[in-house]
Amino acid sequence: MTIKPSFSLLAAIVIISASALAYEILLMRLFSIIQWHHFATMIISLALLGYGISGVFLALNRDRLVDHFPLAIMTNLLLFSFSAPACFLLAQQIPFSPAEILWAPVQLLYLCGIYLILTLPFFFAANVVGLSFYRYQEQVSSIYAADLCGAGIGSVGIILLLFILFPQKILTVLTLAGVLATLIVSSYAFREQRDNMKPWIILSLILGLAITFAPADFIRLAISPYKSLNQLLQIPGTKIIDSTSSPLGLLSVVKSTMTPLRHAPGLSLNATTEPPEQLAVFTDADNMTAITRYNGNPETISYLDQTTSALPYHLKQPSNTLILGAGTGSDILQANYHAIKHIDAVELNPQVIDLVKEKYADFAGHLYDRANIDLHVGEARGFVATADKSYDLINISLLDAFGVSAAGLYSMAENYLYTEQAIQDYLQHVSPGGYLSITRWIKIPPRDEPKLLATVVDALKQANAQPPGLQIIMIRSWQTSTLLVKNGVISTEEISRLKQFCNDRSFDLVYYPGISDQEVNRFNIQRQPYLHQAATALLSTQGKAFIEDYKFNIEPATDGRPYFFHFFKWRTLPEIASLLDSGGVFLLESGYLLLIAALLQAILASLLLIALPLWLGKSKLGITNLSGTDLHLPEGRQAGKSDVKPGSGSPLRILVYFFCLGLAFLFIEIAFIQKFILILHHPLYAITVVLSTFLLTAGAGSQVSKELSSSAAKSVIILPVAAISLLSISYIMSLEFITGFLLQTGNLSRYLFSILLIAPLGFCMGMPFPMGLAKISQTAPALIPWVWGINGCASVISAILATLIAMQFGFTVLVLLAIGLYCLAAWYFPESTPA
Amino acid sequence: MKKITRPVGWPILIGLALLLFSSQAIAEDVFQQQRHELVNLIKADVEMTRDFLGQGALDERVLDAMGKVPRHEFVPENQRSHAYENRPLPIGYGQTISQPYIVAIMTDLLKPKKTDRVLEIGTGSGYQAAILAELVENVHTIEIVEELSRQAAENLKRTGYANVHIRTGDGYYGWETEAPFDGIVVTAVASHIPPPLIKQLKPGGRMIIPVGAQFMTQYLVLVTKASDGKISTQQIIPVRFVPLTGTH
């Protein structure tokens, strides 16, 4: 007789899976605020190993726990509910300071402490699902379906919650969700056992409600004192006057009453004016920008004419301009200063716009409501792709703050703004004789700028209109550089204006057609004229060799490998490592190395977690021969009640099968998320839509896989694997076409088409896991919790590995690898019991 | 009872006091030794970086100053044991004091002469000001965080640097009444070089600015004002590293 999980238990699994996934995304947000984004990735990836630990724990204690199944489930649900906020609050009390990690070894201990604490909630959540798998061995597909659907719902739910509530508040929502799940199972599934848990459940409910409705500052974020928000708040007379939060970030507006802010990055040394009153705006307690007081008198903002980004306005008066990344409006002010007739401006974060347009509109002089300005909420690249206008000037300035850019923290984030294809897109929208202008922070030794140059030169070569060397101008101050690409050949008139502009402001010429070596490196002297050398080399036939020889990765970014900020080269590591003690830390591209560190720690921890139960609990699991084909009965067990039947395949086969699945699922998921960011424009919506579609359809696939599982033949696994391979390959081959086609269509159809494309793939990807589990449940149910742990470990490794592979080899390779892994898994599909 | 405890108690108390005293003296010795080793380390590092600094060695006077100023007096109690390691240290309020190697280079780049007037923006714990006070007659320093300013004043008083004049407030406009200066050190982060500071620099004067986040100096900007008033900057990385080797 098969025991079926009750509907209420499935509902509880949906809720706990949704909460666990929401918690994961929430922790990423919270740690991005209190620490830095890259450490958030590292911390979460390891905390997720709670799934692995749960596997070990359940494998060793499964029967004891199953005997008290209702109690175990309810206890774990409640423990998750309260550990979710409690563990975060505890973790943020640890004085971990990432910036000190290279100097003070004790920081590593702190980091480990954070890992251990944050592992707990995931451990409890995983216990609920893993134990249910073991309890209802013949219904694994239903439980897996509930788990996946829950995760799908969680991924959408958390984004919605992040729009409504401050992230710290959402912690209490998770508590309530967990308590709700407990209530549901105690009222229906486990009605008989309710009595011993009753006082606890009532207490939890009261406690849950109490913290949910507690005053807002009941949970305070302990933001690192080294983040720029906290640094500014040290100055007397400063205070946060406004905070808003969305999935795109926590915005804090700071007013300084005693000391003016004077935010004017890249200001010329010859400048005599200073900015008017400003309000500072921080994103995630960092990345400071400013809202500048504007009374309509251009003279008050004349300082904006003293930066390198003002150059294009001095070469020719543009009649219209497109500003990508409008932010708090300084580029728009600059355009206004130069009396541009029409300005289109694009900004991703609607809350930033809201600050300038609504809340501080008076302060900002109703800048965004001016008749000559059209403001668009959206992603820059997507806006350009669908724009049907051309512009005299397209301007992209300093989209990332200096600190973030300098520390190499963006290295693992894909960025479609600075790829070859993006540059081509922009240039197609520049009117003849107009310019594309890109301003970036100066880094020494240079990284961004040579990479940008290499990308632009490649894009121009492919467009094949003019020799690239005739279309480019580049200048720099000590702080910023501006690169101009003209749609046409640069004239002598423009060159003489350029020289005048630079002379007046003590900016250095980096490149213009016909520049001589004597003209460079005059005002802001670098040891060598690095950028000039880079420009001339990249424009010559030596470009490839220059890129090859350069000690940082400056190979052009493409849509296939959109990692503009990935500058790391292994070859340079030993040299930099030898300089770390004597002030060479700034040379280290730490983002990439942290990713590697995260991968290594995940692999080590996984090895331990997967191997541990094999070592410790061989007899308990009924394994006597690791590599052999047979599993043996545990001693003292009766044949009829045995957990492991002979002929069920070696645990190594099972291990390979589930490990491959864990890796492959996320490889494909991550590859498609990256690709769809380009199609859906908006990184946040892209991730949400792709992730939830994958998870929900995979849940449906799991539910349907029951039919396939009933067949005894090993070959049934070939069906979903073949479908996954076919679909993925056809998507890879046609993606360029699909992208091109979808970018032309409207918003709704882009999203609909994307969902339609992903759904069948997700559906098939939901099948192999429950099919394998169903097989094991017939032959070696003792291994079910262990397998659940393996899947968890593989997922963690996969998430990091996928990013590294995509950076190194591109998405196509990533997807092909995933297909290979699925095929390998099919080969190792657990065998059936001979009848 | 009292009569008995006194003769027993006093010697113990005196013994303890002596022990404390001698341990203090021993600690000072240890610090002295560590400071000496640190200076040697800096010398070796500078030797390696000579091409970048345009010189093979630092001014002996700067090294002497580094060897004299007790860095442990300028860091919080719990950081004292690290005071003579070549690394930046937290001093509270989200601030740090730079790696001694960077401090030495920055000070050297100012080319301080005994008669110079030097201005520092961002006193922090007062360590850089103390180094400067060893080298020039007049040091003026401004710190915006009140608590830090108070601590720095205490530290400087305790260590006997009476030629440092400290003020709490905004450094953007420099110290008008004491201007012009031969050298200016700007350790506080700024989005740009404040024009008033450039104005308060004497012709022939030098200004030094470390750029980067706390715990990580990216590069140093040396601003020089020529005798004709012309301003130029140099960007100096403190290590021997070229982005390209070979034929280029």
Contacts between the chains, C-beta under 8 A, distances in Angstrom:
chain1	res1	chain2	res2	distance
A	97	B	90	7.6
A	99	B	213	6.7
A	99	B	214	6.0
A	99	B	215	4.1
A	99	B	216	6.7
A	100	B	90	7.3
A	100	B	215	5.9
A	103	B	87	4.4
A	103	B	88	6.7
A	103	B	215	6.7
A	104	B	82	7.8
A	225	B	93	7.1
A	225	B	94	3.5
A	226	B	94	5.5
A	226	B	213	7.0
A	226	B	214	4.7
A	226	B	215	7.3
A	230	B	94	5.3
A	231	B	94	5.0
A	231	B	189	7.3
A	231	B	214	7.9
A	234	B	93	5.2
A	234	B	94	6.0
A	234	B	95	7.8
A	234	B	144	7.8
A	234	B	145	5.0
A	235	B	144	5.4
A	235	B	145	7.0
A	236	B	144	7.2
A	236	B	145	7.8
A	236	B	146	6.4
A	258	B	170	7.6
A	259	B	144	6.8
A	259	B	170	4.6
A	259	B	172	7.6
A	260	B	172	7.6
A	262	B	172	6.6
A	262	B	190	8.0
A	262	B	191	6.9
A	262	B	192	7.7
A	262	B	194	7.7
A	263	B	191	5.0
A	264	B	191	5.8
A	264	B	192	5.1
A	265	B	191	4.6
A	265	B	192	6.3
A	266	B	192	7.0
A	267	B	191	7.7
A	267	B	192	3.8
A	267	B	193	7.5
A	269	B	193	6.3
A	269	B	198	6.5
A	269	B	223	7.3
A	269	B	231	4.9
A	269	B	233	6.8
A	270	B	231	7.2
A	271	B	192	7.8
A	271	B	195	5.8
A	272	B	195	5.6
A	273	B	195	8.0
A	274	B	194	8.0
A	274	B	195	7.0
A	403	B	213	5.2
A	406	B	212	6.7
A	406	B	213	7.3
A	406	B	218	5.7
A	407	B	213	6.7
A	407	B	216	7.1
A	442	B	235	7.7
A	443	B	218	7.6
A	444	B	218	7.0
A	444	B	219	4.7
A	444	B	235	5.4
A	444	B	237	5.6
A	445	B	237	7.0
A	445	B	241	6.6
A	445	B	242	7.3
A	445	B	243	3.8
A	446	B	243	6.7
A	478	B	221	5.8
A	478	B	233	4.8
A	478	B	235	6.1
A	479	B	192	7.1
A	506	B	231	6.6
A	506	B	232	7.4
A	522	B	232	7.7
A	523	B	231	7.9
A	523	B	232	5.4
A	523	B	233	7.1
A	524	B	232	7.1
A	524	B	233	4.7
A	524	B	234	7.8
A	524	B	235	6.7
A	525	B	232	6.3
A	525	B	233	6.8
A	525	B	234	4.7
A	525	B	235	7.3
A	526	B	234	7.7
A	526	B	235	5.2
A	527	B	52	6.5
A	527	B	235	7.9
A	527	B	236	7.5
A	527	B	237	7.8
A	527	B	242	8.0
A	528	B	242	7.6
A	530	B	243	6.5
A	533	B	244	7.5
A	533	B	248	6.4
A	537	B	248	6.1
A	542	B	248	7.8
A	546	B	244	7.6
A	546	B	248	6.2
A	549	B	244	5.9
A	549	B	245	7.3
A	549	B	246	5.4
A	549	B	248	6.4
A	550	B	243	6.1
A	550	B	244	5.7
A	551	B	241	7.9
A	551	B	242	7.8
A	551	B	243	5.0
A	551	B	244	6.7
A	551	B	245	7.7
A	552	B	243	6.6
A	575	B	241	7.1
A	576	B	241	7.5
A	579	B	239	4.6
A	579	B	240	7.2
A	579	B	241	6.3
A	581	B	45	7.9
A	581	B	86	6.4
A	582	B	45	4.1
A	582	B	48	7.2
A	582	B	49	7.3
A	582	B	86	7.4
A	582	B	101	5.8
A	582	B	238	7.4
A	582	B	239	5.9
A	583	B	45	7.8
A	583	B	99	5.9
A	583	B	101	5.6
A	583	B	102	5.6
A	583	B	217	6.3
A	583	B	238	4.2
A	583	B	239	5.5
A	584	B	238	7.9
A	584	B	239	4.3
A	584	B	241	6.8
A	585	B	215	7.8
A	585	B	216	5.2
A	586	B	212	6.2
A	586	B	216	5.6
A	586	B	217	6.8
A	586	B	218	4.3
A	586	B	219	7.3
A	586	B	237	7.7
A	587	B	239	7.2
A	587	B	241	6.1
